[in-house]
Amino acid sequence: MIRALIPISAFRRIPSAGVFLIFAVLCLTFTGLVVLFSVSQEQADPGALLRKQIIWLAIALFAGGITSCINLQALRPFIPALGLFAAFLLVLVLVPGIGVRVNGAQRWIDLGPMRLQASEIGKLGLLFVLAHYLAANRRYLDEFIRGFAIPCGLLAVYCGLIFIEPDYGTCFLCGAVGGCLLFLAGVRLKFLIPVALLALTFFSIAVYMDPVRMRRITSFLDVQGNREDSAYQLWQGILAFGAGGLHGVGLGEGRQKLSFLPEAHTDFIFAIIGEEGGFFFSSGVVLLFVTIFFIGVLQLKRAPDLYQYLLVMGALLFITFQALINIGVVTGCLPTKGMSLPFISYGGSNLVLMFCLTGIILNGFRSWELPLLRRQREL
């Protein structure tokens, strides 16, 4: 079984597209470690954040290595079990005494020395389940029940469980990625568009009925007027970019990490990059994410089937959409939402997920390089 899941050929040479992908990911990860080192210098234990992140990075590298080598086709019989396990974790995190509540949201499972964010496993389970189902039922995608209602129901289960944690941002991210996969697989627009509009309406009503999240919207619309209150974090992030200018104030010289900017090492770490590295360095970070996306898109034409196409495309969308939302929030282009910047923000669960998604993309690049006959023999 192990040989079937991880064939010897999995250790073959990495194609040039994979080399560029690995380079971009390592550059982003190294940037995160450097900025975390800078941020942590003002804390009681200057090396605590960096040490924990390095431990998580070792786990992430191992997980990414496994996903880059595993036989994606041989994995398909196990996908229903993976999907059920991911959904089970999303239910488990809601159980009092098991799920850990922080800032009004119950999103973590306590594992003693570390915490697991269940929604990150949920993203991976959703990706595999949708890709597997849509590929297995490709001939029925024109039908309402098998081609739309069932995959839409699967998407609704994951999004619904994440929504009631509550984690509106991750729910929106999963819904956006899932909707894109349904569209790319060939689900008919006459089914997709009405349901998408209905989902957006429900989401908007839920935000409107939630005083905390509605306050974020109103603060976003008038940042300067609420800079001493609900828009304080966003205002300090904008000040950080202003202080950084084109070239930045220099590594370790930023002022926002001196307890002025909340969550400087997690959700708003891009503001620290803007302050200490300046516009040019921040633009380089954005360019690396753009590079990852376009490298993946250019290779998708080599995908041998819909299953692998959707897996790699979904992995790309999860990485780039999350980066887009985080950067949009920190720069004041989107309402404030707690979401990590991939590969850079402090946090273990998301880092492991991002390396798993990178491994899936790299896996596709490597297997698609094989001649068709050899690829078929491995299956």
Steps between C-alpha positions, in 0.01 A plus 500: 500500500780741592675431170176570314445829681863614482664340192877503450455732203367764741862588581586589142646831388296809570397686179598862446149626588528318831838659570352849455205402721727374778718810474200734535360307797836488680551874444161572658569262790844651566346847493251387763774367727703819469202725577397278792852533638471877473153512660593270788795711615267719702333211683585350838650193334651630173550157346172332597303576184789411271569170676137390478477604136815304412351189662183547297711561191670162546158334521382698197803400293438134584129526414576687177758238404248220549230670294749575222594131469173319556321343202193719462311236303572223751374731774150528353346198681597662832352844423152430646666403830717814486193713436310343790798549732525868407127548557525313831771742620278793404223350715739408780629855534145613585473260796538683834810388686676391179487811287693798633319835493714807432358850442147365467584232240537126560745397227779306669547152646739489795780246450697589809816686394332619178160569350349371178276729297235263365401722208846453345442124480152581374645693206710199401210260538271725296756525220548125466131415536386750235777410254431128541120528472495740205752288306316174577167649388622708208244356257216603732602862560215621278247341736352686794526228767832325431661789317405785730295421811731232642833687456334822615373312805851375577629856477217623723584246772860619534412868468211466746712334768768768464236774499357404839841502676465789400766569236335705228823573314604135461142409411505763223841375380383138482181605326691705243749222425228235491285712268794549265564125491136430417514755219831370362375141511212594272199534732233699317483871572120497513538295820807677640403865465167494694650297784809721514279810525290331768812406698637854476165639617494266799862585580428873482197466729708300748766773504231767541347316795837461673589823686873425517540430130267779400714736705801388296317597182403844625851558636648401166282760329629773734845394620616845608184571694528173692879491535484518880239226526392219269735597214805533725676192362440595138608859564827385659560269202455790260739710710755222476495511120525878508801488732671240280483705182689362203799346673379430856641601836724195516476153652433520872446877491122502465287659772168326438620176661541693829143401597351769275375250240293207635566159341821631344643148471188336354224671302678835456854380441491650149479845662830430679649396165378829353645703786841335527544395137316778322298505180758317288536208740121477549455498122751216481285295739192565286697408188598164653133412554420607143788283380366195684157548345615548142756218515216271601253629243753462217554135594131410527475432127715191563254348749403149383148502649241716672584362845862615496408824325252590775737396779783724378267785408330483838835503680605807300173678578520429872851647518445804282147588618614489862801718420276741307254531790775552759684761296171672414407521868839628619519767230147622572344372178275249680323497840706365790501120519737275691669290232864393483736602222608168344853378586576823692260549793569328831287191548554129454176359359489739207871457428459122480197539274683738267790256461254216436336709227843579356577128508183428302600756236855364482362147482304594191801664336713189555247239387395702195859495376478123448419353157142374481589127482725515806238699688239233426732218618537671838126504547 
